[in-house]
């Protein structure tokens, strides 16, 4: 995940050994959402990320992973 990149760079600088991270923690995906912005009576709320379709022209499944939905309690808390 992108937010771990600085930590990985520091690790390489420290001991000069390569770092490979192929983990894909599903819960962590939603820990770094941008602050919700509401302009007027509407706002965008992220309820899922990723895709399971693997269309030949699309990189989403490879960059964001398979489809993962946020827990409904988290969504309700955000919009309350």
N, CA, C and O atoms as CSV, one atom per row, in Angstrom:
chain,resi,resn,atom,element,x,y,z
A,1,UNK,N,N,0.835,-1.172,0.000
A,1,UNK,CA,C,0.000,0.000,0.000
A,1,UNK,C,C,0.882,1.237,0.000
A,1,UNK,O,O,1.939,1.257,0.630
A,2,UNK,N,N,0.452,2.248,-0.695
A,2,UNK,CA,C,1.254,3.438,-0.928
A,2,UNK,C,C,1.738,4.114,0.345
A,2,UNK,O,O,2.862,4.614,0.378
A,3,UNK,N,N,0.930,4.142,1.385
A,3,UNK,CA,C,1.342,4.847,2.607
A,3,UNK,C,C,2.513,4.164,3.311
A,3,UNK,O,O,3.142,4.771,4.178
A,4,UNK,N,N,2.817,2.916,2.957
A,4,UNK,CA,C,3.961,2.216,3.561
A,4,UNK,C,C,5.271,2.483,2.827
A,4,UNK,O,O,6.333,2.057,3.281
A,5,UNK,N,N,5.206,3.177,1.705
A,5,UNK,CA,C,6.391,3.416,0.893
A,5,UNK,C,C,7.506,4.151,1.638
A,5,UNK,O,O,8.654,3.718,1.538
A,6,UNK,N,N,7.248,5.231,2.377
A,6,UNK,CA,C,8.338,5.888,3.112
A,6,UNK,C,C,9.054,4.947,4.082
A,6,UNK,O,O,10.279,4.989,4.195
A,7,UNK,N,N,8.313,4.117,4.765
A,7,UNK,CA,C,8.909,3.149,5.693
A,7,UNK,C,C,9.808,2.158,4.942
A,7,UNK,O,O,10.884,1.801,5.421
A,8,UNK,N,N,9.362,1.722,3.775
A,8,UNK,CA,C,10.153,0.786,2.986
A,8,UNK,C,C,11.437,1.443,2.475
A,8,UNK,O,O,12.495,0.814,2.464
A,9,UNK,N,N,11.345,2.701,2.053
A,9,UNK,CA,C,12.528,3.428,1.579
A,9,UNK,C,C,13.533,3.586,2.710
A,9,UNK,O,O,14.729,3.371,2.509
A,10,UNK,N,N,13.063,3.957,3.890
A,10,UNK,CA,C,13.965,4.100,5.040
A,10,UNK,C,C,14.636,2.778,5.390
A,10,UNK,O,O,15.803,2.759,5.783
A,11,UNK,N,N,13.920,1.691,5.253
A,11,UNK,CA,C,14.484,0.375,5.537
A,11,UNK,C,C,15.625,0.047,4.570
A,11,UNK,O,O,16.662,-0.477,4.977
A,12,UNK,N,N,15.424,0.359,3.297
A,12,UNK,CA,C,16.462,0.109,2.292
A,12,UNK,C,C,17.674,0.996,2.555
A,12,UNK,O,O,18.815,0.546,2.447
A,13,UNK,N,N,17.428,2.241,2.896
A,13,UNK,CA,C,18.534,3.155,3.191
A,13,UNK,C,C,19.315,2.695,4.419
A,13,UNK,O,O,20.531,2.876,4.485
A,14,UNK,N,N,18.628,2.106,5.380
A,14,UNK,CA,C,19.269,1.688,6.621
A,14,UNK,C,C,20.202,0.508,6.468
A,14,UNK,O,O,21.356,0.570,6.891
A,15,UNK,N,N,19.717,-0.571,5.866
A,15,UNK,CA,C,20.563,-1.776,5.800
A,15,UNK,C,C,20.894,-2.218,4.377
A,15,UNK,O,O,21.486,-3.280,4.180
A,16,UNK,N,N,20.520,-1.417,3.391
A,16,UNK,CA,C,20.877,-1.678,1.987
A,16,UNK,C,C,20.407,-3.026,1.450
A,16,UNK,O,O,20.968,-3.537,0.480
A,17,UNK,N,N,19.396,-3.595,2.065
A,17,UNK,CA,C,18.869,-4.850,1.535
A,17,UNK,C,C,17.526,-4.578,0.861
A,17,UNK,O,O,16.789,-3.690,1.288
A,18,UNK,N,N,17.206,-5.329,-0.181
A,18,UNK,CA,C,15.945,-5.100,-0.889
A,18,UNK,C,C,14.735,-5.372,0.003
A,18,UNK,O,O,14.779,-6.211,0.902
A,19,UNK,N,N,13.671,-4.650,-0.265
A,19,UNK,CA,C,12.421,-4.830,0.471
A,19,UNK,C,C,11.345,-5.237,-0.526
A,19,UNK,O,O,11.144,-4.574,-1.543
A,20,UNK,N,N,10.666,-6.319,-0.229
A,20,UNK,CA,C,9.559,-6.773,-1.061
A,20,UNK,C,C,8.343,-6.899,-0.166
A,20,UNK,O,O,8.370,-7.605,0.842
A,21,UNK,N,N,7.279,-6.213,-0.538
A,21,UNK,CA,C,6.049,-6.273,0.247
A,21,UNK,C,C,4.911,-6.651,-0.682
A,21,UNK,O,O,4.472,-5.837,-1.495
A,22,UNK,N,N,4.438,-7.860,-0.569
A,22,UNK,CA,C,3.329,-8.309,-1.409
A,22,UNK,C,C,2.063,-8.527,-0.590
A,22,UNK,O,O,1.104,-9.142,-1.056
A,23,UNK,N,N,2.075,-8.016,0.628
A,23,UNK,CA,C,0.890,-8.177,1.477
A,23,UNK,C,C,-0.247,-7.327,0.925
A,23,UNK,O,O,-0.016,-6.340,0.225
A,24,UNK,N,N,-1.442,-7.709,1.238
A,24,UNK,CA,C,-2.610,-6.965,0.789
A,24,UNK,C,C,-3.660,-6.985,1.892
A,24,UNK,O,O,-4.695,-7.637,1.753
A,25,UNK,N,N,-3.397,-6.268,2.997
A,25,UNK,CA,C,-4.347,-6.282,4.113
A,25,UNK,C,C,-5.640,-5.553,3.751
A,25,UNK,O,O,-5.621,-4.358,3.454
A,26,UNK,N,N,-6.744,-6.260,3.776
A,26,UNK,CA,C,-8.017,-5.683,3.359
A,26,UNK,C,C,-8.498,-4.578,4.285
A,26,UNK,O,O,-8.978,-3.548,3.812
A,27,UNK,N,N,-8.382,-4.766,5.574
A,27,UNK,CA,C,-8.887,-3.774,6.516
A,27,UNK,C,C,-8.093,-2.479,6.411
A,27,UNK,O,O,-8.664,-1.392,6.503
A,28,UNK,N,N,-6.785,-2.586,6.219
A,28,UNK,CA,C,-5.922,-1.412,6.148
A,28,UNK,C,C,-6.282,-0.511,4.968
A,28,UNK,O,O,-5.983,0.683,4.997
A,29,UNK,N,N,-6.906,-1.050,3.951
A,29,UNK,CA,C,-7.253,-0.266,2.770
A,29,UNK,C,C,-8.072,0.962,3.120
A,29,UNK,O,O,-7.929,2.002,2.477
A,30,UNK,N,N,-8.914,0.863,4.111
A,30,UNK,CA,C,-9.814,1.962,4.425
A,30,UNK,C,C,-9.328,2.827,5.578
A,30,UNK,O,O,-10.034,3.737,6.010
A,31,UNK,N,N,-8.127,2.551,6.080
A,31,UNK,CA,C,-7.577,3.360,7.166
A,31,UNK,C,C,-7.051,4.695,6.679
A,31,UNK,O,O,-6.864,5.603,7.489
A,32,UNK,N,N,-6.810,4.846,5.408
A,32,UNK,CA,C,-6.174,6.046,4.861
A,32,UNK,C,C,-7.088,6.803,3.903
A,32,UNK,O,O,-6.598,7.422,2.958
A,33,UNK,N,N,-8.368,6.772,4.113
A,33,UNK,CA,C,-9.294,7.487,3.242
A,33,UNK,C,C,-9.126,8.989,3.422
A,33,UNK,O,O,-8.833,9.445,4.527
A,34,UNK,N,N,-9.308,9.772,2.349
A,34,UNK,CA,C,-9.243,11.227,2.508
A,34,UNK,C,C,-10.386,11.721,3.388
A,34,UNK,O,O,-11.427,11.073,3.502
A,35,UNK,N,N,-10.174,12.867,4.000
A,35,UNK,CA,C,-11.225,13.449,4.830
A,35,UNK,C,C,-12.463,13.696,3.972
A,35,UNK,O,O,-12.346,14.184,2.848
A,36,UNK,N,N,-13.642,13.366,4.487
A,36,UNK,CA,C,-14.860,13.609,3.706
A,36,UNK,C,C,-15.071,15.103,3.500
A,36,UNK,O,O,-14.884,15.903,4.418
A,37,UNK,N,N,-15.461,15.465,2.288
A,37,UNK,CA,C,-15.754,16.860,1.984
A,37,UNK,C,C,-17.214,16.960,1.580
A,37,UNK,O,O,-17.681,16.223,0.712
A,38,UNK,N,N,-17.905,17.844,2.192
A,38,UNK,CA,C,-19.308,18.068,1.844
A,38,UNK,C,C,-19.449,19.502,1.364
A,38,UNK,O,O,-19.121,20.446,2.083
A,39,UNK,N,N,-19.935,19.654,0.160
A,39,UNK,CA,C,-20.187,20.977,-0.391
A,39,UNK,C,C,-21.661,21.022,-0.764
A,39,UNK,O,O,-22.067,20.498,-1.801
A,40,UNK,N,N,-22.444,21.642,0.080
A,40,UNK,CA,C,-23.874,21.670,-0.155
A,40,UNK,C,C,-24.532,20.418,0.403
A,40,UNK,O,O,-24.047,19.844,1.378
A,41,UNK,N,N,-25.633,19.990,-0.206
A,41,UNK,CA,C,-26.397,18.865,0.349
A,41,UNK,C,C,-25.879,17.484,-0.047
A,41,UNK,O,O,-26.489,16.479,0.319
A,42,UNK,N,N,-24.764,17.406,-0.788
A,42,UNK,CA,C,-24.256,16.105,-1.219
A,42,UNK,C,C,-22.788,15.934,-0.843
A,42,UNK,O,O,-22.076,16.913,-0.621
A,43,UNK,N,N,-22.347,14.692,-0.773
A,43,UNK,CA,C,-20.940,14.380,-0.500
A,43,UNK,C,C,-20.647,12.984,-1.026
A,43,UNK,O,O,-21.557,12.168,-1.170
A,44,UNK,N,N,-19.374,12.705,-1.313
A,44,UNK,CA,C,-18.951,11.378,-1.734
A,44,UNK,C,C,-18.553,10.566,-0.512
A,44,UNK,O,O,-17.852,11.062,0.370
A,45,UNK,N,N,-19.001,9.319,-0.462
A,45,UNK,CA,C,-18.666,8.416,0.634
A,45,UNK,C,C,-18.139,7.125,0.008
A,45,UNK,O,O,-18.836,6.470,-0.768
A,46,UNK,N,N,-16.907,6.770,0.351
A,46,UNK,CA,C,-16.321,5.547,-0.188
A,46,UNK,C,C,-16.912,4.341,0.542
A,46,UNK,O,O,-16.786,4.224,1.761
A,47,UNK,N,N,-17.556,3.446,-0.209
A,47,UNK,CA,C,-18.155,2.263,0.410
A,47,UNK,C,C,-17.439,0.975,0.009
A,47,UNK,O,O,-17.601,-0.059,0.657
A,48,UNK,N,N,-16.644,1.042,-1.063
A,48,UNK,CA,C,-15.883,-0.128,-1.491
A,48,UNK,C,C,-14.704,0.328,-2.322
A,48,UNK,O,O,-14.635,1.477,-2.757
A,49,UNK,N,N,-13.770,-0.601,-2.536
A,49,UNK,CA,C,-12.602,-0.323,-3.357
A,49,UNK,C,C,-12.217,-1.599,-4.078
A,49,UNK,O,O,-12.436,-2.700,-3.572
A,50,UNK,N,N,-11.644,-1.447,-5.261
A,50,UNK,CA,C,-11.192,-2.603,-6.016
A,50,UNK,C,C,-12.221,-3.093,-7.015
A,50,UNK,O,O,-13.280,-2.491,-7.189
A,51,UNK,N,N,-11.890,-4.193,-7.664
A,51,UNK,CA,C,-12.778,-4.760,-8.675
A,51,UNK,C,C,-12.400,-6.221,-8.913
A,51,UNK,O,O,-11.228,-6.587,-8.826
A,52,UNK,N,N,-13.388,-7.041,-9.211
A,52,UNK,CA,C,-13.164,-8.465,-9.474
A,52,UNK,C,C,-13.269,-8.827,-10.956
A,52,UNK,O,O,-13.187,-10.006,-11.303
A,53,UNK,N,N,-13.447,-7.851,-11.825
A,53,UNK,CA,C,-13.761,-8.151,-13.229
A,53,UNK,C,C,-12.550,-8.476,-14.098
A,53,UNK,O,O,-12.679,-9.274,-15.027
A,54,UNK,N,N,-11.380,-7.893,-13.838
A,54,UNK,CA,C,-10.157,-8.146,-14.611
A,54,UNK,C,C,-10.362,-7.959,-16.113
A,54,UNK,O,O,-9.993,-8.827,-16.905
A,55,UNK,N,N,-10.945,-6.837,-16.502
A,55,UNK,CA,C,-11.082,-6.507,-17.924
A,55,UNK,C,C,-9.685,-6.329,-18.522
A,55,UNK,O,O,-8.773,-5.867,-17.836
A,56,UNK,N,N,-9.515,-6.684,-19.770
A,56,UNK,CA,C,-8.189,-6.655,-20.387
A,56,UNK,C,C,-7.594,-5.256,-20.462
A,56,UNK,O,O,-6.371,-5.119,-20.515
A,57,UNK,N,N,-8.413,-4.223,-20.469
A,57,UNK,CA,C,-7.937,-2.850,-20.625
A,57,UNK,C,C,-7.778,-2.108,-19.297
A,57,UNK,O,O,-7.380,-0.943,-19.295
A,58,UNK,N,N,-8.077,-2.747,-18.187
A,58,UNK,CA,C,-8.175,-2.037,-16.912
A,58,UNK,C,C,-7.109,-2.502,-15.918
A,58,UNK,O,O,-6.793,-3.690,-15.844
A,59,UNK,N,N,-6.554,-1.545,-15.150
A,59,UNK,CA,C,-5.524,-1.880,-14.163
A,59,UNK,C,C,-6.058,-1.904,-12.734
A,59,UNK,O,O,-5.320,-2.255,-11.813
A,60,UNK,N,N,-7.315,-1.541,-12.529
A,60,UNK,CA,C,-7.853,-1.436,-11.167
A,60,UNK,C,C,-7.656,-2.709,-10.348
A,60,UNK,O,O,-7.182,-2.611,-9.216
A,61,UNK,N,N,-7.992,-3.897,-10.850
A,61,UNK,CA,C,-7.796,-5.095,-10.019
A,61,UNK,C,C,-6.335,-5.327,-9.639
A,61,UNK,O,O,-6.045,-5.928,-8.604
A,62,UNK,N,N,-5.423,-4.850,-10.476
A,62,UNK,CA,C,-3.997,-5.050,-10.208
A,62,UNK,C,C,-3.429,-3.984,-9.273
A,62,UNK,O,O,-2.486,-4.254,-8.529
A,63,UNK,N,N,-3.990,-2.782,-9.304
A,63,UNK,CA,C,-3.464,-1.706,-8.464
A,63,UNK,C,C,-4.214,-1.569,-7.152
A,63,UNK,O,O,-3.617,-1.223,-6.132
A,64,UNK,N,N,-5.505,-1.832,-7.163
A,64,UNK,CA,C,-6.308,-1.683,-5.946
A,64,UNK,C,C,-6.774,-3.010,-5.380
A,64,UNK,O,O,-7.372,-3.050,-4.305
A,65,UNK,N,N,-6.511,-4.081,-6.080
A,65,UNK,CA,C,-6.878,-5.391,-5.574
A,65,UNK,C,C,-8.311,-5.769,-5.878
A,65,UNK,O,O,-9.040,-5.055,-6.566
A,66,UNK,N,N,-8.687,-6.911,-5.345
A,66,UNK,CA,C,-10.051,-7.379,-5.544
A,66,UNK,C,C,-11.018,-6.522,-4.741
A,66,UNK,O,O,-10.619,-5.807,-3.821
A,67,UNK,N,N,-12.273,-6.603,-5.095
A,67,UNK,CA,C,-13.310,-5.789,-4.476
A,67,UNK,C,C,-13.402,-6.054,-2.977
A,67,UNK,O,O,-13.493,-7.199,-2.534
A,68,UNK,N,N,-13.374,-4.970,-2.212
A,68,UNK,CA,C,-13.500,-5.051,-0.760
A,68,UNK,C,C,-14.478,-3.970,-0.328
A,68,UNK,O,O,-14.306,-2.802,-0.675
A,69,UNK,N,N,-15.489,-4.345,0.416
A,69,UNK,CA,C,-16.467,-3.385,0.919
A,69,UNK,C,C,-16.129,-2.969,2.340
A,69,UNK,O,O,-15.633,-3.768,3.134
A,70,UNK,N,N,-16.404,-1.710,2.647
A,70,UNK,CA,C,-16.200,-1.231,4.006
A,70,UNK,C,C,-17.287,-1.802,4.904
A,70,UNK,O,O,-18.398,-2.068,4.443
A,71,UNK,N,N,-16.976,-1.993,6.181
A,71,UNK,CA,C,-18.019,-2.429,7.118
A,71,UNK,C,C,-19.133,-1.378,7.194
A,71,UNK,O,O,-18.857,-0.180,7.256
A,72,UNK,N,N,-20.376,-1.825,7.190
A,72,UNK,CA,C,-21.507,-0.893,7.174
A,72,UNK,C,C,-21.521,0.028,8.388
A,72,UNK,O,O,-21.947,1.177,8.273
A,73,UNK,N,N,-21.072,-0.440,9.537
A,73,UNK,CA,C,-21.026,0.429,10.724
A,73,UNK,C,C,-20.084,1.606,10.510
A,73,UNK,O,O,-20.370,2.712,10.968
A,74,UNK,N,N,-18.964,1.387,9.821
A,74,UNK,CA,C,-18.024,2.474,9.535
A,74,UNK,C,C,-18.647,3.511,8.607
A,74,UNK,O,O,-18.456,4.713,8.792
A,75,UNK,N,N,-19.387,3.044,7.616
A,75,UNK,CA,C,-20.037,3.956,6.671
A,75,UNK,C,C,-21.090,4.787,7.389
A,75,UNK,O,O,-21.157,6.004,7.211
A,76,UNK,N,N,-21.909,4.129,8.197
A,76,UNK,CA,C,-22.951,4.849,8.934
A,76,UNK,C,C,-22.352,5.870,9.893
A,76,UNK,O,O,-22.902,6.960,10.049
A,77,UNK,N,N,-21.240,5.542,10.535
A,77,UNK,CA,C,-20.575,6.470,11.445
A,77,UNK,C,C,-20.072,7.694,10.680
A,77,UNK,O,O,-20.165,8.820,11.169
A,78,UNK,N,N,-19.540,7.469,9.481
A,78,UNK,CA,C,-19.004,8.576,8.684
A,78,UNK,C,C,-20.087,9.543,8.234
A,78,UNK,O,O,-19.857,10.752,8.204
A,79,UNK,N,N,-21.255,9.039,7.887
A,79,UNK,CA,C,-22.300,9.928,7.366
A,79,UNK,C,C,-23.206,10.493,8.453
A,79,UNK,O,O,-24.034,11.362,8.182
A,80,UNK,N,N,-23.054,10.009,9.672
A,80,UNK,CA,C,-23.918,10.497,10.761
A,80,UNK,C,C,-23.521,11.885,11.213
A,80,UNK,O,O,-24.143,12.441,12.118
